Amino acid sequence: MNPPIHVGLIRCDTHGMWYGAQMQDHDAQLLERPVTFAEDKQDKYSWMTRGVHYFFYTHYSAPRRMTAPRVDGMKIVKLWDEDRSVAELAARVFLGQPQVCDAPEEVSDDVDLVFLADCNGDGSDHLQLAAPGLQKGVATFVDKPLAHCLGDAQKLLDLSQHHNAPLMSLSMLQTNPATARIASRLEEVGAVQFGTITCASIVPAALVHAICLAQHVFGTGIQRVSCLHTPRHDVVHLDYGRRPDRPEHGVAIHVGVANFRFTEMFVNAYGAEGALQAKALDDFNASEGSAVVLEHIKQMVHTRQPHPLSGEMITAIAVMDAVRQAAAAGQPTTVEEPQR
């Protein structure tokens, strides 16, 4: 058997603890009821108010039985958060095994993998946080979005290539089995002419999931983006041009259309033979997608090659750049082609 992959975790937010609890032995009771901080810190991250435990331990008669899939072969040995008290609590959840680092640069020392977590951020600090590990040649996973803009994404790719450090970024939506099931059913409507996706928010942390979902179900190659803002919700239209193998009328991402209890997303596809509606994700099955992400990460560490799906994240960042430009200009914007 291979020795466990030693992981350095940057940012102990809800995604850090979500992925961490799938790869690391942990105290389920402490994950459920973290010690009480001062009032201003109590809900700094949603995992501190049961936001991970709630979806990982769902067996009503066996509350200590983990129902989310566990991925073996990885061990968190170092971690850092901008709030040291949160990092210390996270280390306690992980049975006191990881070392709490004073600076993010220390996380990439003597590890096999740097895992940069980001649940609600826009990726604006990802270049700064990921660069030290990449410069040391350490395999690196950057949570969605890979970067705030395509320029930063290209700089990360340049660092990866220059220092021979594998780099990968994925959304749970790309790897969730529910996404694959939707894509496999598209033939039910004949040639897809139009698609829609619901999304909880226009912020990058949420929108990148919807864009990755659109690309994975309906295909890459988005050429132009338009935005419509109404008092109640926003619409982002993804135009594939005249490609015969893509939806003729594009895909519309509807933002803020319902007050879902969780981060639920729905996909609709329309064609001459009918319509298809499917739920793509909710937080109860998201752990299935994150487990696949972790398996891809393990493969990257061993082979030194990122999974091809990571290329879809690069194009998603280009689409997000176009969304910002289209919203600001009030007119359609062409998607810039990423450099490879």
TAWO-V523257 format. One record per pair of residues at least 24 apart in sequence whose C-alpha atoms are under 7 Angstrom apart, sorted by the first residue. I is the first residue (numbers start at 1). J is the second residue. D is the distance in whole Angstrom. If there is no record, write none. Layout:
I	J	D
I	J	D
This chain:
4	73	5
4	74	5
4	75	6
5	73	6
5	74	5
5	75	6
5	112	6
6	74	6
6	75	5
6	76	6
6	77	6
6	111	5
6	112	5
6	113	6
7	74	7
7	75	6
7	76	5
7	77	6
7	78	7
7	111	6
7	112	6
7	113	5
7	114	6
7	115	7
8	76	6
8	77	6
8	78	5
8	79	6
8	107	5
8	108	6
8	111	6
8	113	6
8	114	5
8	115	6
9	76	7
9	78	6
9	79	4
9	80	6
9	107	7
9	114	6
9	115	5
9	116	6
10	79	6
10	80	5
10	81	6
10	104	7
10	107	7
10	115	6
10	116	5
10	117	6
11	80	6
11	81	4
11	116	7
11	117	6
12	80	7
12	81	5
12	86	7
12	87	6
12	90	7
13	45	6
13	118	7
13	119	7
14	45	6
14	46	6
14	47	5
14	52	7
14	119	6
15	117	6
15	118	6
15	119	5
16	117	5
18	52	6
19	290	7
22	69	7
22	70	5
22	71	6
23	70	6
23	71	5
23	72	6
23	74	6
23	75	7
24	74	7
24	75	6
24	76	7
24	94	7
25	94	6
26	93	5
26	94	4
26	95	6
27	93	5
27	94	6
27	95	6
28	64	7
30	93	6
31	93	6
55	283	7
55	284	5
68	287	6
69	287	7
69	288	7
69	291	6
71	291	6
71	294	7
78	107	6
79	107	6
80	104	6
80	107	7
104	129	7
105	132	6
108	133	5
112	138	6
112	139	7
113	138	6
113	139	5
113	140	6
114	138	7
114	139	6
114	140	5
114	141	6
115	140	6
115	141	5
115	142	6
116	141	6
116	142	5
116	143	6
117	142	7
117	143	5
118	143	6
118	144	7
119	205	7
120	205	5
121	205	6
122	148	6
122	204	5
122	205	6
123	147	4
123	148	4
124	148	5
127	152	6
127	156	6
134	159	6
134	160	6
134	163	7
134	165	6
135	159	7
135	163	6
137	163	5
137	164	6
137	165	4
138	165	5
139	165	5
139	166	5
139	167	6
139	301	6
140	166	6
140	167	5
140	168	7
141	167	6
141	168	5
141	169	6
142	168	6
142	169	5
143	169	6
143	170	6
144	169	6
144	170	6
144	171	6
144	205	7
145	205	7
145	208	6
146	313	7
149	317	6
149	321	6
150	317	6
150	318	6
150	321	7
166	304	6
166	305	6
166	306	6
167	306	6
168	306	5
168	310	6
169	310	5
169	313	6
170	310	6
170	313	6
171	209	6
171	212	7
172	286	7
172	289	5
172	290	5
172	293	7
173	209	6
173	212	7
173	213	6
173	289	7
174	212	6
174	213	6
174	216	6
175	289	5
175	292	6
175	293	7
176	286	7
176	288	6
176	289	4
177	289	7
178	280	6
178	281	7
179	217	7
179	280	6
182	217	7
182	278	7
183	217	5
188	273	7
189	270	6
189	271	5
189	272	6
189	273	4
189	274	5
189	275	6
189	276	7
190	271	6
190	272	6
190	273	5
191	271	6
191	272	7
192	247	5
192	269	6
192	270	6
192	271	5
193	247	4
193	248	5
193	249	6
193	270	6
193	271	5
194	247	5
194	248	6
194	249	5
194	250	5
194	251	6
194	269	6
194	270	5
194	271	7
195	250	7
195	251	4
195	252	6
195	268	5
195	269	4
195	270	6
196	251	5
196	252	5
196	253	6
196	267	6
196	268	5
196	269	7
197	252	6
197	253	5
197	254	6
197	265	7
197	266	6
197	267	5
197	268	6
198	253	6
198	254	5
198	255	6
198	265	5
198	266	5
198	267	7
199	253	7
199	254	6
199	255	5
199	256	6
199	265	6
200	255	6
200	256	5
200	263	7
201	255	6
201	256	6
202	255	6
208	316	7
211	316	6
212	312	7
212	313	7
212	316	6
218	246	7
219	246	7
223	334	6
223	335	5
224	332	7
224	333	6
224	334	4
224	335	5
225	322	6
225	323	6
225	326	7
225	332	5
225	333	5
225	334	6
226	326	6
226	331	6
226	332	4
226	333	7
227	323	7
227	326	6
227	327	6
233	257	6
